[in-house]
Amino acid sequence: MPEELNPQAASADRVVHVTLPAEVAFDLDRFSKVQRDILGKLGCMACCSGWDIRYDIQRRFVVDAELNVRESIISG
């Protein structure tokens, strides 16, 4: 099936993944600021129409040889 006729292919490039630390995800004011910033980067700070934004809680950590635990840097 041609890509332009395949709804799954068309929507796959509209998925946005956002990983947040729990202290941001569960604070409405901070979460709202992040959401506005992301929507602005996507083209409209007041609308997410056409975007599939998937929020996740930060769950990746790194432990060094001295057993210090820190959040992992996510790159993508």
PyMOL commands that set and color helices and strands:
alter all, ss='L'
color gray80, all
select helices_A, chain A and resi 3-5+7-12+22-25+28-42
alter helices_A, ss='H'
color red, helices_A
select strands_A, chain A and resi 15-20+52-57+61-63+69-71
alter strands_A, ss='S'
color yellow, strands_A
deselect
rebuild
show_as cartoon
